């Protein structure tokens, strides 16, 4: 039963995200799903909830729906209900979707669970390292943002509203989110993987600034 639901969910998500922006498409979901299963191996969690949470966490990212955070949970709830998933599982998955995202440095998370910890770490891992850098610039291009502007400094004290509406250059996003994620990992495995990916981003930024300034 659970395997059948997982397969149906995969098919559903692929269909829903077939025209999605490159950093938030099915392949992003697939990476988060695989990383969730990897991290879950060393955690005491419900794999079914972790799997559904990972697969449905970005079914309707608010960034692409005028900031509306209710659409994703609504779509996920309707899909799971139509497939006769237990109500307690549905509620847990919805909580994961509602609380997984980084909403700016000063926004407190309102729900916690071991399953959310796993999926959140997997999602954050996909935001850092080589793929994280690629996704960051892909989204910046999608929003027609500058690569970098030395005169516009990163804002580390943004409110949730300011974070959601920011139009700052893409490089600023490294300081406003990506470089903060290493220290916000929840699980042992997540922390181990994040350490290496964080170091790669620091190396990338060093190279970026050298090239920007015309240094060897």
N, C-alpha and C positions, 0 to 999 in steps of 0.2 A: 504493500500500500504506500509506504513512505517513498520507496524508489520510484513508483509510478507518479507520485505527486511532484517529486524533484524533476523528473523528465518533462512533465507537463509545464512546470515552472520555467525550465530552460527554454522550451519552445515558445512560451508566452513572452518571455523577456526578449528573446531574439526578435520576435515580431514587433514588439513595442519600440525597440531601440534601433530598428534597421536604418533610420535616417538621422541618428543622433550625432552630435558633435564628436570628433574623433577621440577626445579624452574621456568621454562619458558614454561610450558605446558598449556593445555586447562584449568586446574584448576586455574592456575595463572590468565589467562584471565577472567575466570568466577568470581573470587574474585574481580578483578579490575572493572569489569562490574557492579557487585552488589554494590560495594563501590561508584562507580560513580553515580549510581542512588540514593543512599542514600544522598550523598553530594549535588547532584543537587536539592534536595527538598528545600534547603534554598538559592539557587542561581537563578538568572535570566539568564537561558541558554536555548538553543535549545536541547531538550532531544534526538532528532534523531541524531544530530551531536555528542553529548556526547556518545550515545550508540555505534555508528559506530566507533568512535575514540577509545573507550575502547576495543571493540572487535577486532579491527585490529591493535592496537598499537604495538604488538609484533609478527606480522605475519611472520616476518623474521628478528629476532634480529641480529644485525650486529656482535655480539660476536660469533655467530655460522656460520658466512659467511665471515670469514677472514677480519672482520672489515668493510665490504662493507655496507654503510648506504643507498644505493640506491635501494637495492633489495626489502625491505619491502614496501616502498612507491609505487614501480612499481607494485608489486603483488596486493596491495590494490586498486590502481587506475584501473587496468585492471578488477578486480572483480566488483567494483562499476560501472564502465562504462558498462560492460556487463549486469548489472542488471538495467540499465537505471536510475541511481541515478542522480539527478540534478547536473550540473557541478559545481555550487557554493558550494554545499555540499561536493562534491568530493574534491575540492581544500582545503576546510577547514579541512577535515579529514586528508588529506595528510600533511598539516601543523602541525597538532597535532602529527602525527606519527614522523615527522622529528624533532620535538622540545621537545618531552616529556622526553627524557632520560637525566639523570645526566651524564655529560661528563667530570667530574673532577671539582675541586673547582674553577678554574679560567676561565671556559668557559662561555661566555655570551650567553643567550638565544636570538634568533633572531626574534621570533614571539610570540605574546601574544593574548589571547582571553579568555573570561569567560569559554568557553567550554574546552579549553586547561587547564585552571586552575583546573577545576574539575577532569578531567581525570588524570592529572599529580599528583594531591594530592592522588587520589585513587591508582595509581601505586606506589607512594612513600610509602603509608601506608602498602602496601604488602611487602615492603622491610625492614620494621622495626617490632619490637615486636617479639612475639614467632614464627610466620611464617617467618618473615624476617630473624631471626637467623637460622632457619632450611634451608631456601633457600640459605643463605650465605654459610653454611658449605656443602650443597649439591653441589653447584657450585664449591667450593674449592676442593671437592673430585673428581668431574668431571674433573677438570684441574690438579689433582694430586699435589695440593699445601700443604705445611706444615700447621698444625693447628696454630702454634705459634712459633716464634723464637725471644727471647728477644733481640738478637743482631741486628735484622732488624727492624728499627724504622719506624713508619708510615710517609708517605711523603704527607704533606698537600699542597704542592706547585706544584703538578704535572700539566703538560700541558695535553691537550686532548690526544695527541699521547702517552704520558707516561702512562696516566690512562688506555688507551685501551690495552697497551702491558704489564702492570704490572704483575709480577709473585710473588708478595709478599705473605706472610702467610695470611691465612683467617682472623685472628684476626685484622690485620692491616686494613682490609676493613671496620671495624666498625668505625675507626677514619677517614678514607679517604672518607667515604660516609655515612654510616648508621646513625651515631650520628650527622651528619650535617643536616639531612633532617627535623627534627622538626622545625627548624628556617627558613625553605624554603617552608613551606606550604603556600598555597595561600588563602584558604577559612577558614571561621570560624569553620565549622564542621571538616575539615581536621586538623586544629590546635588543636582542642579539643581531637580528637582521637590520634593524634601523641604524645601528651604530656604523655599519659598513656603508650603507647608502648615504648616511649623513656626511661621512668623510668624503665620499665621491662628490657630493654637492659643493662642499667647501673647496675641493680641488678645482672643480669647474668654475666657481666664482673667481678664484684667484687667476685662472687662465683668462676668463672673460675680461676682467679689469686690466690685465696686462695687454691684451689685444686692443681694448678700447683706448688705452693711453699710448699705444704704439711702443710698448716695451718688449724687450726680448724675452 
